[in-house]
Amino acid sequence: MDSSQTKTKTKSPAKKATLNPTNEASDIKKIYEIATGFWASGAIIAAIKLGIFTKLENNPSSSDSLARKLGLNKRWTEKLLTACAAMGMLEKSNSYFSNSPTASQYLVEDKAHYQGAFLLHLGSLWERFGTLSSTVETGTRNDSQTTERTDNESGRSWILSSHNVAMSGQAEALARVLDLSGYKHLCDVGGGPGTYAAVLCLRNHSLQATVLDDPEVIPYAQEIIEASGLKERVTVKPAQVPFHTYDEEYDVMLVSGVLHGFSEATCKKILRKIYKALSTDGMIAIQEMLLDDEEAKPLLPALFSLNMTMGETYSAAQIMSWLYDAGFVKAEVKEITDGPWMDHVIIARKL
C-alpha cells in the first residue's frame, strides 16, 4: 500500500485571504462591545447583590477592608471593584474605593432614585437570553421567568423594578406630556406599585386614582402610596388585568407598560373593556416603548421584544388600530423626549 494512503488527513492551512488584517477595526470593536455587554451588566449586578455600593456610601474603603466587612473573597473583591471603577460606578484613589456621583444617586439602597431592584430584575432575565437560540428554534421558552414567581427576592425585584423606572424620571416625564387638567378619577390599569398614579396625583391636585394589579403587588403599592402621603387620594385594588370587570366609571385610564406583556388578542380584549369603563369624553393614555412602524428600530424596543414570552414590542400603528377597533377616536402619539425608559404615550378619546 502506498504510504501516502495511510497518512491521516489534516485540515488545509488557512487561506491566504484570512491572513490579511481588516481595515474596519471600528466595526469589529462595535461587535466586541455588543458581545461583551453582559460582562459589564454582570459586574454591576453582582456589586448590587453584594451590597457594595450601599456599604461604600460615605465610607471609602480598600478592597481588603471591604471584603472583611462583607465576608467576601479578597482577590475577587479587588477584581470586582476595579471593574466597577473602570465603568465609572466607583472611584479609586490611593487604593481606596468610593462611590461615583452616579452610583451614589442610583445604586445605594434607600435613596429616592435607587435603581437596584430594576437592575436585579434585569439580571434575573439572563437565562432566557442565554437560551435564546433554543427559543427561536422551537418557539418554546423554558426558564424560571415563565412560571409563577415563588422566589421572594426575584418577585420583590420584579415588582419594585417598575417603581425604580418611574422614579428614574419616567413618571415626571410622563406627567409633563400628559395634560390631566379637568380630570377627576384616574384608573392605573396594571399600575404595579402605584408610582405613576402617585406622581400624577401630586402634579394634578384635583385628581384621585385607583391602582389595579395582581394581588401579590398590592402590599408594595400600599406601602409606596402611604409613604407618598396620598393614602386619601389613591386606592389600590387587586385585579387580574385581562379578566377584570370594572365596577365603576373613570374619566381617564392609564395603561403603562402593560400591553407588551400580552398577545394581540388579549390587548384588544383589554382595550375593549377599558372603553366600556370610561365615561363619555374620557381619555385613555398608553405608555410604551414603540417599534418604528416601518423600520427595524430603535434598538432598545427591538431587544426588549425578545424578553417577552406572550407579548412583544408593538408599533404605534398597531396599537392605534386596536384603539379604533375598540371604538376610540382622535388617537395621537406623543413622544416622551426625556423619559429614560419608555419613549411614547398614545392618547385616544371616547365619544
Backbone torsions as a table, in degrees:
resi	resn	phi	psi	omega
1	MET	NA	138.7	178.4
2	ASP	-64.3	131.7	-178.6
3	SER	-60.0	-27.2	-179.6
4	SER	-66.4	-24.4	-178.7
5	GLN	-78.2	-17.9	-177.8
6	THR	-93.8	-7.2	-178.4
7	LYS	-70.9	140.9	176.7
8	THR	-72.7	133.8	178.8
9	LYS	-70.4	137.8	176.8
10	THR	-120.0	159.8	179.3
11	LYS	-67.5	146.1	178.4
12	SER	-67.1	147.4	176.5
13	PRO	-58.5	154.1	178.5
14	ALA	-57.8	142.3	178.8
15	LYS	-62.5	147.7	-177.3
16	LYS	-57.8	-31.5	-176.8
17	ALA	-62.2	-30.2	-177.1
18	THR	-75.9	-11.3	180.0
19	LEU	-85.4	-9.3	179.5
20	ASN	-81.6	122.4	-179.6
21	PRO	-65.3	145.9	179.0
22	THR	-73.0	149.8	175.4
23	ASN	-97.9	5.5	-176.6
24	GLU	-111.3	52.9	-176.4
25	ALA	-60.6	-32.8	-179.1
26	SER	-65.4	-37.1	177.5
27	ASP	-67.2	-41.9	178.6
28	ILE	-64.0	-40.7	179.8
29	LYS	-60.9	-38.8	179.1
30	LYS	-63.4	-41.2	177.8
31	ILE	-62.9	-44.5	179.1
32	TYR	-61.6	-41.1	180.0
33	GLU	-63.6	-39.5	177.7
34	ILE	-66.8	-45.6	-174.7
35	ALA	-68.4	-28.1	-179.5
36	THR	-98.9	9.3	-178.0
37	GLY	-57.4	-33.5	-178.6
38	PHE	-71.0	-18.2	174.7
39	TRP	-62.7	-48.2	-178.1
40	ALA	-66.1	-45.4	-179.6
41	SER	-64.7	-38.0	177.9
42	GLY	-61.4	-39.3	-178.7
43	ALA	-68.3	-46.9	-177.0
44	ILE	-68.8	-35.8	178.2
45	ILE	-68.9	-38.6	176.4
46	ALA	-61.8	-41.8	-179.9
47	ALA	-63.7	-37.0	177.5
48	ILE	-67.6	-46.7	179.9
49	LYS	-57.2	-38.6	-176.6
50	LEU	-82.6	-5.7	178.4
51	GLY	75.8	23.5	-174.6
52	ILE	-66.3	-47.1	-177.2
53	PHE	-66.0	-39.7	178.9
54	THR	-65.2	-40.2	-179.2
55	LYS	-68.7	-32.8	-177.8
56	LEU	-82.6	-10.9	-177.9
57	GLU	-61.3	120.3	-178.4
58	ASN	58.7	22.1	-177.5
59	ASN	-150.3	69.8	178.9
60	PRO	-55.6	141.8	-176.3
61	SER	-143.8	154.4	169.3
62	SER	-75.9	163.2	-179.4
63	SER	-64.4	-37.6	179.4
64	ASP	-64.6	-44.2	-179.6
65	SER	-64.5	-42.9	-179.9
66	LEU	-65.6	-39.7	178.6
67	ALA	-60.3	-41.6	178.9
68	ARG	-64.7	-43.6	-177.6
69	LYS	-64.5	-36.0	-175.6
70	LEU	-99.8	-2.8	179.8
71	GLY	70.5	40.4	-176.6
72	LEU	-109.1	165.0	175.2
73	ASN	-72.1	130.5	-174.4
74	LYS	-62.8	-47.3	-176.3
75	ARG	-61.9	-46.3	-177.1
76	TRP	-74.3	-28.2	174.0
77	THR	-63.7	-43.8	177.8
78	GLU	-59.4	-43.5	-179.6
79	LYS	-64.9	-41.9	-179.3
80	LEU	-67.9	-43.2	178.8
81	LEU	-62.9	-38.8	178.4
82	THR	-63.5	-42.4	178.9
83	ALA	-64.1	-42.4	179.1
84	CYS	-65.4	-35.1	176.7
85	ALA	-67.9	-39.4	178.9
86	ALA	-64.0	-28.8	177.9
87	MET	-82.7	-6.7	-179.4
88	GLY	87.8	7.9	178.6
89	MET	-85.3	-24.8	175.9
90	LEU	-125.7	162.8	173.7
91	GLU	-122.4	143.3	-178.1
92	LYS	-121.8	131.5	177.9
93	SER	-148.6	121.9	179.1
94	ASN	52.7	45.7	177.3
95	SER	71.0	6.4	177.5
96	TYR	-106.8	136.7	178.9
97	PHE	-105.1	141.4	176.4
98	SER	-142.8	162.9	179.8
99	ASN	-69.8	140.8	169.1
100	SER	-75.5	164.8	176.6
101	PRO	-55.8	-36.1	179.3
102	THR	-65.2	-47.8	179.2
103	ALA	-63.8	-39.3	-179.5
104	SER	-61.6	-36.1	-177.3
105	GLN	-81.5	-37.7	-169.3
106	TYR	-113.6	-14.0	-171.5
107	LEU	-119.3	9.0	179.0
108	VAL	-104.3	123.4	-178.4
109	GLU	-57.5	146.8	178.5
110	ASP	75.6	-1.1	171.1
111	LYS	-77.0	150.0	-174.7
112	ALA	-59.4	-33.2	-175.8
113	HIS	-108.1	24.4	179.8
114	TYR	-54.6	134.3	-178.8
115	GLN	-115.6	10.3	-174.6
116	GLY	-60.8	-41.7	-179.1
117	ALA	-62.2	-40.9	179.3
118	PHE	-64.2	-44.0	-179.0
119	LEU	-68.8	-37.6	175.9
120	LEU	-64.5	-37.8	176.4
121	HIS	-63.3	-43.6	177.5
122	LEU	-60.7	-39.3	178.4
123	GLY	-62.9	-32.7	179.6
124	SER	-70.1	-12.1	-178.6
125	LEU	-89.3	0.0	-175.8
126	TRP	-57.7	-38.6	-175.6
127	GLU	-56.4	-42.4	-177.0
128	ARG	-71.9	-26.8	175.5
129	PHE	-83.8	-29.6	177.5
130	GLY	-69.2	-23.7	178.8
131	THR	-112.9	25.2	-175.1
132	LEU	-62.9	-36.0	-179.2
133	SER	-60.9	-38.3	178.1
134	SER	-66.4	-39.7	178.8
135	THR	-62.6	-42.5	-179.6
136	VAL	-67.0	-34.7	179.1
137	GLU	-70.3	-42.5	-170.8
138	THR	-103.8	-20.7	-175.4
139	GLY	78.0	7.0	-178.5
140	THR	-119.0	132.5	177.5
141	ARG	-107.2	127.6	-179.2
142	ASN	-127.2	87.8	177.4
143	ASP	-145.2	174.7	-174.7
144	SER	-66.7	-19.6	-177.0
145	GLN	-80.6	-11.4	-179.7
146	THR	-89.0	-7.9	178.9
147	THR	-105.9	172.5	-179.9
148	GLU	-61.1	137.6	-178.5
149	ARG	-77.5	102.7	178.6
150	THR	-101.2	-13.6	178.0
151	ASP	-78.1	116.0	-176.0
152	ASN	-58.0	-40.4	-176.8
153	GLU	-67.6	-47.7	-179.9
154	SER	-67.8	-35.3	177.6
155	GLY	-64.9	-42.3	178.6
156	ARG	-63.3	-43.6	179.5
157	SER	-62.6	-40.1	179.8
158	TRP	-63.1	-45.3	-178.2
159	ILE	-67.7	-45.6	-176.2
160	LEU	-79.4	-11.9	179.6
161	SER	-61.0	-37.6	179.5
162	SER	-70.1	-31.0	174.3
163	HIS	-65.0	-44.0	177.6
164	ASN	-58.8	-46.3	-179.4
165	VAL	-62.1	-45.0	179.7
166	ALA	-60.5	-41.9	-177.7
167	MET	-77.6	-10.0	177.7
168	SER	-72.5	-7.3	-176.6
169	GLY	122.1	-7.6	-178.1
170	GLN	-66.4	-41.5	-179.0
171	ALA	-65.8	-41.7	178.3
172	GLU	-65.5	-39.0	178.9
173	ALA	-63.8	-41.5	177.3
174	LEU	-64.0	-42.3	-179.2
175	ALA	-61.3	-32.8	179.0
176	ARG	-72.0	-30.3	-177.9
177	VAL	-86.6	-31.6	-172.2
178	LEU	-94.4	113.0	179.3
179	ASP	-87.9	107.7	-178.5
180	LEU	-109.2	15.9	178.4
181	SER	-62.9	132.4	-179.9
182	GLY	93.6	-13.2	179.2
183	TYR	-89.1	147.4	-173.7
184	LYS	-112.2	-39.0	-172.7
185	HIS	-134.6	114.0	179.6
186	LEU	-102.0	139.9	171.8
187	CYS	-113.3	118.9	178.7
188	ASP	-94.3	99.6	-173.6
189	VAL	-81.2	121.0	-175.1
190	GLY	64.9	41.0	-170.0
191	GLY	-77.7	2.8	176.7
192	GLY	57.7	-133.8	-177.7
193	PRO	-76.1	4.5	172.2
194	GLY	83.6	12.3	-175.0
195	THR	-65.7	-42.0	179.9
196	TYR	-64.4	-43.4	178.7
197	ALA	-60.6	-41.3	-179.4
198	ALA	-64.4	-46.5	-178.8
199	VAL	-65.4	-41.2	-180.0
200	LEU	-66.0	-35.1	176.3
201	CYS	-70.3	-37.1	177.5
202	LEU	-64.3	-32.3	-178.6
203	ARG	-89.2	-11.6	179.9
204	ASN	-133.4	97.5	-166.9
205	HIS	-69.4	-18.5	179.1
206	SER	-93.3	1.7	-173.7
207	LEU	-91.9	138.5	167.8
208	GLN	-116.0	159.1	-175.3
209	ALA	-142.4	150.8	171.1
210	THR	-122.0	128.5	179.9
211	VAL	-105.3	126.6	179.1
212	LEU	-115.3	130.2	174.1
213	ASP	-166.2	178.7	-176.4
214	ASP	-58.6	150.7	-176.4
215	PRO	-55.0	-36.9	-177.8
216	GLU	-69.2	-16.1	179.8
217	VAL	-82.9	-26.8	-170.1
218	ILE	-54.3	-46.6	-179.1
219	PRO	-60.0	-37.1	178.4
220	TYR	-67.3	-42.6	179.8
221	ALA	-63.5	-42.7	179.8
222	GLN	-61.9	-39.2	179.7
223	GLU	-64.9	-43.6	-178.4
224	ILE	-69.5	-41.5	179.0
225	ILE	-63.2	-42.7	179.9
226	GLU	-64.8	-39.9	179.5
227	ALA	-65.8	-27.8	-179.1
228	SER	-81.2	-7.0	-179.7
229	GLY	77.3	22.5	-175.3
230	LEU	-116.2	22.8	-176.3
231	LYS	-57.5	-30.9	-178.2
232	GLU	-80.6	-16.0	-175.4
233	ARG	-112.8	-17.3	-177.9
234	VAL	-121.8	121.1	179.4
235	THR	-106.3	142.4	179.8
236	VAL	-116.6	129.1	-178.7
237	LYS	-132.6	142.3	176.7
238	PRO	-74.2	140.8	179.6
239	ALA	-166.3	139.7	170.2
240	GLN	-95.5	108.6	-166.5
241	VAL	-50.8	-49.8	-176.1
242	PRO	-65.1	-22.5	-174.2
243	PHE	-110.1	-0.3	-172.9
244	HIS	-72.8	138.2	173.8
245	THR	-110.3	118.5	-175.8
246	TYR	-73.3	130.2	-177.1
247	ASP	-103.4	7.6	175.0
248	GLU	-150.7	169.4	-175.2
249	GLU	-101.2	142.0	179.1
250	TYR	-125.4	154.7	177.8
251	ASP	-102.9	-7.5	171.8
252	VAL	-150.0	135.4	-179.8
253	MET	-121.3	126.1	176.2
254	LEU	-102.5	127.9	176.8
255	VAL	-123.8	91.3	-172.1
256	SER	-107.4	116.7	176.9
257	GLY	61.4	35.9	-176.9
258	VAL	-109.2	-47.0	-170.4
259	LEU	-62.0	-33.2	-177.6
260	HIS	-63.8	-15.7	-179.6
261	GLY	-86.1	-2.1	-174.4
262	PHE	-128.1	161.9	176.5
263	SER	-71.0	167.1	179.2
264	GLU	-59.1	-42.7	-178.7
265	ALA	-63.0	-40.9	179.8
266	THR	-69.7	-38.7	176.8
267	CYS	-58.7	-44.1	179.0
268	LYS	-62.4	-40.0	178.9
269	LYS	-63.4	-43.9	179.0
270	ILE	-60.8	-44.2	-177.2
271	LEU	-69.0	-34.6	177.1
272	ARG	-65.2	-40.2	178.4
273	LYS	-66.1	-39.5	179.2
274	ILE	-64.6	-40.7	179.2
275	TYR	-57.5	-43.8	-179.2
276	LYS	-66.6	-31.7	-176.8
277	ALA	-82.3	-13.5	-179.0
278	LEU	-81.1	144.3	174.0
279	SER	-73.9	163.9	176.0
280	THR	-59.1	135.9	-175.0
281	ASP	70.3	11.3	177.9
282	GLY	-71.5	165.0	-174.9
283	MET	-126.7	142.5	170.6
284	ILE	-111.2	140.2	177.2
285	ALA	-128.4	118.5	-177.8
286	ILE	-111.0	112.1	178.8
287	GLN	-98.4	123.4	-178.7
288	GLU	-152.2	162.9	161.8
289	MET	-89.9	133.8	-170.1
290	LEU	-117.8	142.4	169.9
291	LEU	-81.0	149.7	175.2
292	ASP	-61.9	142.1	-177.0
293	ASP	-63.3	-28.4	-174.8
294	GLU	-115.5	-41.6	-172.8
295	GLU	-102.9	160.1	179.1
296	ALA	-83.8	74.5	179.0
297	LYS	-164.7	166.8	-3.3
298	PRO	-72.2	172.8	-175.1
299	LEU	-66.5	-47.9	-175.0
300	LEU	-58.7	-49.8	177.4
301	PRO	-60.8	-34.6	179.3
302	ALA	-65.7	-43.1	177.7
303	LEU	-70.3	-39.8	-179.2
304	PHE	-59.4	-34.7	-179.2
305	SER	-61.4	-31.7	178.8
306	LEU	-67.1	-20.2	-179.4
307	ASN	-79.1	-23.9	-172.9
308	MET	-85.5	129.8	-178.2
309	THR	-86.4	-53.6	-178.9
310	MET	-86.7	-34.7	-176.9
311	GLY	-108.9	-157.2	180.0
312	GLU	-169.1	174.6	174.3
313	THR	-80.9	128.3	-176.8
314	TYR	-105.6	165.3	176.7
315	SER	-94.7	163.9	177.2
316	ALA	-60.4	-39.9	-178.8
317	ALA	-61.7	-40.9	178.5
318	GLN	-62.2	-50.4	-176.4
319	ILE	-65.1	-40.0	179.4
320	MET	-65.7	-34.9	177.9
321	SER	-66.0	-37.1	177.0
322	TRP	-66.4	-38.9	179.1
323	LEU	-62.2	-45.7	179.9
324	TYR	-65.1	-39.0	178.1
325	ASP	-63.2	-32.1	-180.0
326	ALA	-77.7	-13.1	178.7
327	GLY	114.5	-4.1	-179.7
328	PHE	-71.2	158.7	178.6
329	VAL	-133.5	169.0	173.9
330	LYS	55.0	42.5	179.0
331	ALA	-71.6	137.8	177.3
332	GLU	-144.8	153.1	-179.3
333	VAL	-109.4	128.8	177.0
334	LYS	-118.2	131.3	178.5
335	GLU	-80.0	135.9	174.1
336	ILE	-97.1	90.9	-167.4
337	THR	-67.5	-30.9	-175.8
338	ASP	-112.9	21.6	175.0
339	GLY	-83.8	130.0	-176.3
340	PRO	-78.9	-10.9	-177.0
341	TRP	-127.2	-72.9	179.0
342	MET	-84.9	142.3	-166.1
343	ASP	-111.7	-8.2	-178.1
344	HIS	-145.7	156.5	168.1
345	VAL	-129.6	132.3	178.4
346	ILE	-104.6	125.4	-176.6
347	ILE	-114.0	138.4	176.0
348	ALA	-147.0	162.1	-174.8
349	ARG	-118.6	157.6	171.7
350	LYS	-106.6	132.8	179.5
351	LEU	-63.5	NA	NA
